[in-house]
Amino acid sequence: MEDKYIADFVKKLGEYYLIAPFTLDSVAKKPQTTLNELNEFDLIISAKPTEAFTESEKLVLDQYTMHGGKSLWLIDAVSIEKDSLYNTLGENFAIKRNLNLTDFFFKYGIRINPVMVSSIYSAPITVAIGEGSQSQFQNLRWPYSPFGSSNSNHPIVNNLDLVKFDFANQIDTLKNDIEKTILLETAPITRLEGTPRKISLDVVTQEQNPKEFNSGKQSLAILLEGEFQSVYSNRIKPFKVLNSKEKSTATKIVIIADGDVIKNDVIKNVPQELGFDRWTGKNYSNKEFLLNTVNYLLDDKGLINIRSKEIAVAFLNRQRISAEKTQWQLINIALPLVLLAIFGFSFNYFRKKKYSA
C-alpha cells in the first residue's frame, strides 16, 4: 500500500514508538542478515501485501516469530478495490489473491478464506443516481463494507465503537495449542460470497432480502497468543538459519482479514484522518482499534486504558424492519390522519353543541 494511504496511522504511531520502514528485498541475497536486522524490531506490521511471499521471505518471518517477535497482519485474500468500480459500467471482478501464506497461517492456527463477507449491517457508499445533469449523489447501504464490532471486554476492543471494513474476508480458526481471541466480527445477518465474482454498484439500488444473509457472525480480526510451532518444522528450509528455532517463546500475532482497515482517505494528495468518511462525515474507530492492537502486542496496556471510553453500539433489527415495513408505514401515514379526523369531528361536535345551547 502506498505510504500516503497509511500516513495518518504511521504519524499517530510515531507519537508513541520509534518506527521505521522495512522491506524483505534483501532476503534473496542476504537472508540471514535480513533476519538479524528484523530481529531488532519488537513488532512488524504487514499492511495489505499484494505480491506473493517467497519461501525464503516466509522463513525469515517465521524465525522472527520463533524468536519472540510480535506481528500485525492486515491481509486481503481477494483482489478488488472500491475505486475500480467507478467506471462506465460500474462493475469489476473480485478474484483470489495468492500471497503464498496459506501454509504459514495454517501452522499458526488460522485460515483466511478467499471469500467476501457481505452484511446488511454495513457502511454506505456514495454513488450518483440519475443521468446527466439530473444525477445526484446519494449515500446508500453498501453490503461489502461490513461493520466489525465486539461484545468482548478484551483490552483491545473493550468499549470500542464500530470499525469499518471494505471487501473483508472470512477467518477460520484451527485446532492447536494457541490461544485465540476473536477481536472483531460481523453482525449475524451476513452472507459469504465466493470468488471469482462480478461486483457491481447496482447492488445499492436493489432491496436486500435478510433471509439470504444467513451465514451468521463471521470473524474479521483474531488475536493469537502462545508458543508457536515453526512453519518449517520437519521441512526442508530454503536457506540455513543460524540459531534456528522449532518453537517460539511466548509471543502474539493479530490477523485482520482486510488490508483497508488501516487505509486513510486522501483528498488532493493530502492524507485524511484514519476512520473519517468524508462523504458522510462519520468517524469510525479504525484508528483506535489499530492503536489498541499495537499497544497490546507491545504490552502497553496503560495506553489502551487512557483511550477507553463507554460506547453503546446498537444495531437495528433489519429482519424485523423488513417484516414489519408495511405495518409501520401504515401506522406512520394512517394514524396521523385518523387522529386528525377524530380531532376535527370532536371540535365541530362540541362547537355546535356550545352554540346551539
HELIX and SHEET records of a PDB file:
HELIX    1   1 ASP A    3  TYR A    5  5                                   3    
HELIX    2   2 ALA A    7  LEU A   13  1                                   7    
HELIX    3   3 ASP A   25  ALA A   28  5                                   4    
HELIX    4   4 PRO A   31  LEU A   38  1                                   8    
HELIX    5   5 GLU A   55  MET A   66  1                                  12    
HELIX    6   6 LYS A   82  LEU A   85  5                                   4    
HELIX    7   7 THR A  102  TYR A  108  1                                   7    
HELIX    8   8 GLY A  132  GLN A  134  5                                   3    
HELIX    9   9 LEU A  201  THR A  205  5                                   5    
HELIX   10  10 PRO A  210  GLU A  212  5                                   3    
HELIX   11  11 GLY A  259  ILE A  262  5                                   4    
HELIX   12  12 ASN A  286  LEU A  297  1                                  12    
HELIX   13  13 LYS A  301  ARG A  307  1                                   7    
HELIX   14  14 ARG A  318  ALA A  323  1                                   6    
HELIX   15  15 LYS A  325  SER A  356  1                                  32    
SHEET    1   A 5 LEU A  43  ALA A  47  0                                        
SHEET    2   A 5 LYS A  70  LEU A  74  1                                        
SHEET    3   A 5 THR A 251  ILE A 256  1                                        
SHEET    4   A 5 SER A 219  GLY A 226 -1                                        
SHEET    5   A 5 GLU A 179  GLU A 185 -1                                        
SHEET    1   B 3 VAL A  78  SER A  79  0                                        
SHEET    2   B 3 GLU A  91  LYS A  96 -1                                        
SHEET    3   B 3 ARG A 197  SER A 200 -1                                        
SHEET    1   C 3 ASN A 169  THR A 173  0                                        
SHEET    2   C 3 ILE A 110  SER A 119 -1                                        
SHEET    3   C 3 THR A 190  GLU A 193 -1                                        
SHEET    1   D 3 SER A 122  ILE A 129  0                                        
SHEET    2   D 3 GLN A 136  GLY A 148 -1                                        
SHEET    3   D 3 VAL A 163  LYS A 164 -1                                        
SHEET    1   E 2 VAL A 266  ILE A 267  0                                        
SHEET    2   E 2 VAL A 270  PRO A 271 -1                                        
END                                                                             
